[in-house]
């Protein structure tokens, strides 16, 4: 289920928001920027039997003049239930930006992760991914909005990628608990890699030990 919206303007001029009526048929037309085409879905829910559920807003837009493409996912959640195992993502956001004048892309995504294997192990935390696989295009910090989807994107430097987990908690049954922040970053040009762990703690309870 969900609401789908298509916008496209190839007239060579911006179109102001307006209401168009012909007889008994009336359509409210939003502002349409010149050379912009977009397709978005709001409050989309996909349910596959009882095991997989996807929810959220998504949007795709292209500037016909520059060739730039943006793909957004906002307010997303995904849940997989497979017997005693439950894997979920809440508060998910994703922005993929593809420059029209250069090979490569930039990506930013974040979400709250939950993994639970009943009676065995669990893990929670916020995961953030940053990636810019272009050679020279710096993506400035910005808010990208297409229809109902909006993602705040931090600055993404060319040739850098990273993944980080904050407030990560891993619980193995009742005896092992690990928590903290972790990050891995790589410079795609030089190959240099950095691995960081911060605010970490680990507890092992083994009977009287």
C-alpha positions as CSV (number, residue, x, y, z in Angstrom):
1,X,0.0,0.0,0.0
2,X,1.0,3.7,-0.3
3,X,0.7,6.9,-2.3
4,X,2.6,7.3,-5.5
5,X,3.4,10.7,-7.1
6,X,4.9,11.6,-10.5
7,X,6.3,15.0,-11.4
8,X,7.9,16.0,-14.7
9,X,8.5,19.3,-16.4
10,X,10.0,19.5,-20.0
11,X,8.5,22.9,-21.0
12,X,11.6,25.0,-20.5
13,X,10.1,27.1,-17.7
14,X,9.2,26.7,-14.1
15,X,5.5,26.0,-13.5
16,X,3.9,27.7,-10.5
17,X,1.6,25.8,-8.1
18,X,-2.0,26.1,-9.3
19,X,-5.4,24.5,-9.5
20,X,-6.6,23.4,-12.9
21,X,-10.3,22.8,-13.5
22,X,-12.0,21.5,-16.6
23,X,-15.7,21.0,-16.1
24,X,-16.2,18.9,-13.0
25,X,-12.6,17.7,-12.9
26,X,-10.1,19.6,-10.7
27,X,-6.4,18.9,-10.1
28,X,-4.1,20.7,-7.7
29,X,-0.7,21.0,-9.4
30,X,2.4,21.7,-7.2
31,X,5.2,23.9,-8.3
32,X,7.2,22.1,-11.0
33,X,10.8,23.1,-11.5
34,X,12.1,23.2,-15.1
35,X,13.9,20.1,-16.4
36,X,13.2,18.1,-13.2
37,X,11.5,14.7,-13.2
38,X,10.7,12.8,-10.0
39,X,8.8,9.8,-8.8
40,X,8.1,9.2,-5.1
41,X,6.1,6.9,-2.8
42,X,4.8,7.9,0.6
43,X,3.8,5.6,3.4
44,X,4.7,2.6,1.4
45,X,4.1,-0.8,3.2
46,X,5.2,-4.1,1.7
47,X,4.3,-7.3,3.5
48,X,5.7,-10.7,2.4
49,X,3.7,-13.4,4.2
50,X,4.5,-13.1,7.9
51,X,8.3,-12.9,7.6
52,X,9.2,-9.7,5.8
53,X,7.8,-6.2,6.3
54,X,9.1,-3.0,4.7
55,X,7.8,0.5,5.4
56,X,8.8,4.1,4.5
57,X,9.0,6.8,1.9
58,X,11.1,6.7,-1.2
59,X,11.9,9.0,-4.1
60,X,13.9,9.3,-7.3
61,X,14.6,12.5,-9.2
62,X,16.8,13.6,-12.1
63,X,17.8,16.9,-13.5
64,X,17.6,16.6,-17.2
65,X,20.0,19.6,-17.7
66,X,22.9,18.4,-15.5
67,X,22.2,14.7,-15.5
68,X,22.4,14.6,-11.6
69,X,20.3,11.9,-10.0
70,X,19.1,11.6,-6.4
71,X,17.6,8.5,-4.7
72,X,16.1,8.9,-1.2
73,X,14.6,6.6,1.4
74,X,13.2,8.2,4.5
75,X,11.4,7.0,7.7
76,X,12.2,3.5,6.7
77,X,11.8,0.3,8.7
78,X,12.4,-3.3,7.8
79,X,11.7,-6.4,9.8
80,X,12.6,-10.0,9.0
81,X,11.1,-12.8,11.3
82,X,12.5,-16.2,10.7
83,X,11.6,-18.6,13.5
84,X,13.5,-17.6,16.6
85,X,15.5,-14.9,14.7
86,X,14.4,-11.3,14.3
87,X,16.4,-8.8,12.3
88,X,15.1,-5.2,12.1
89,X,16.0,-1.7,11.1
90,X,14.2,1.4,12.3
91,X,14.4,5.1,11.6
92,X,16.3,4.3,8.4
93,X,17.4,7.0,6.0
94,X,19.4,6.7,2.7
95,X,20.5,9.2,0.1
96,X,22.3,8.2,-3.1
97,X,23.6,11.1,-5.1
98,X,24.9,10.5,-8.7
99,X,26.7,13.4,-10.4
100,X,25.9,13.7,-14.1
101,X,29.4,14.9,-15.1
102,X,31.5,12.2,-13.3
103,X,31.6,8.5,-12.8
104,X,30.8,7.3,-9.3
105,X,28.3,8.1,-6.7
106,X,28.0,9.4,-3.1
107,X,26.0,7.6,-0.4
108,X,24.8,8.4,3.1
109,X,22.6,6.1,5.2
110,X,21.8,5.6,8.9
111,X,19.4,3.5,11.0
112,X,18.8,1.8,14.3
113,X,19.7,-1.9,14.0
114,X,18.2,-4.8,16.0
115,X,19.2,-8.4,15.8
116,X,17.7,-10.9,18.2
117,X,18.1,-14.7,18.2
118,X,15.9,-15.8,21.0
119,X,17.8,-17.2,24.0
120,X,21.1,-17.0,22.2
121,X,22.3,-13.5,21.3
122,X,21.1,-9.9,20.5
123,X,22.6,-6.7,19.2
124,X,21.4,-3.2,19.0
125,X,22.9,0.2,17.9
126,X,22.8,3.0,15.4
127,X,24.7,2.3,12.1
128,X,25.9,5.1,9.8
129,X,27.4,4.6,6.4
130,X,29.2,7.4,4.4
131,X,30.7,6.8,0.9
132,X,31.9,9.0,-1.9
133,X,33.2,7.0,-4.8
134,X,33.7,10.0,-7.1
135,X,37.2,11.2,-7.9
136,X,36.8,15.0,-7.4
137,X,33.2,15.9,-6.5
138,X,32.8,17.1,-2.9
139,X,29.2,16.7,-1.7
140,X,28.4,19.7,0.6
141,X,26.3,19.3,3.7
142,X,22.7,19.7,2.6
143,X,19.1,18.6,3.0
144,X,17.9,16.7,0.0
145,X,14.1,16.7,-0.4
146,X,12.0,15.0,-3.1
147,X,8.3,15.0,-2.5
148,X,7.6,13.5,1.0
149,X,11.2,12.1,1.4
150,X,13.9,14.3,3.0
151,X,17.3,13.3,4.2
152,X,19.9,15.5,5.9
153,X,23.3,14.6,4.2
154,X,26.6,15.6,5.9
155,X,29.6,16.7,3.8
156,X,31.0,13.7,1.9
157,X,34.6,14.1,0.7
158,X,35.6,12.4,-2.6
159,X,37.4,9.1,-2.3
160,X,36.4,8.4,1.4
161,X,34.1,5.8,2.8
162,X,33.3,4.8,6.4
163,X,30.9,2.8,8.5
164,X,30.3,3.4,12.2
165,X,28.2,2.0,14.9
166,X,27.2,4.1,18.0
167,X,25.8,2.8,21.2
168,X,26.4,-0.7,20.0
169,X,25.4,-3.4,22.5
170,X,26.0,-7.1,21.9
171,X,24.6,-9.6,24.4
172,X,25.5,-13.3,24.2
173,X,23.1,-15.2,26.4
174,X,23.5,-14.1,30.0
175,X,27.3,-14.1,30.3
176,X,28.9,-11.9,27.7
177,X,28.1,-8.2,27.1
178,X,30.0,-5.9,24.8
179,X,29.2,-2.2,24.3
180,X,30.7,0.9,22.8
181,X,31.2,2.8,19.6
182,X,33.2,1.5,16.6
183,X,34.2,3.1,13.3
184,X,36.1,2.0,10.2
185,X,37.2,4.4,7.5
186,X,39.2,4.1,4.3
187,X,40.7,6.4,1.8
188,X,39.9,4.9,-1.6
189,X,42.8,6.7,-3.3
190,X,45.6,5.8,-0.9
191,X,44.2,2.6,0.6
192,X,44.8,4.0,4.1
193,X,42.4,2.5,6.7
194,X,41.6,3.5,10.2
195,X,39.7,1.5,12.8
196,X,38.5,3.2,16.0
197,X,36.8,1.9,19.2
198,X,35.6,4.3,21.8
199,X,33.6,4.2,25.1
200,X,33.9,0.5,25.0
201,X,33.2,-2.0,27.8
202,X,33.0,-5.8,28.0
203,X,31.7,-8.0,30.8
204,X,32.0,-11.8,31.1
205,X,30.0,-13.6,33.7
206,X,30.8,-17.3,34.0
207,X,29.3,-18.7,37.1
208,X,31.3,-17.6,40.1
209,X,34.0,-15.9,38.0
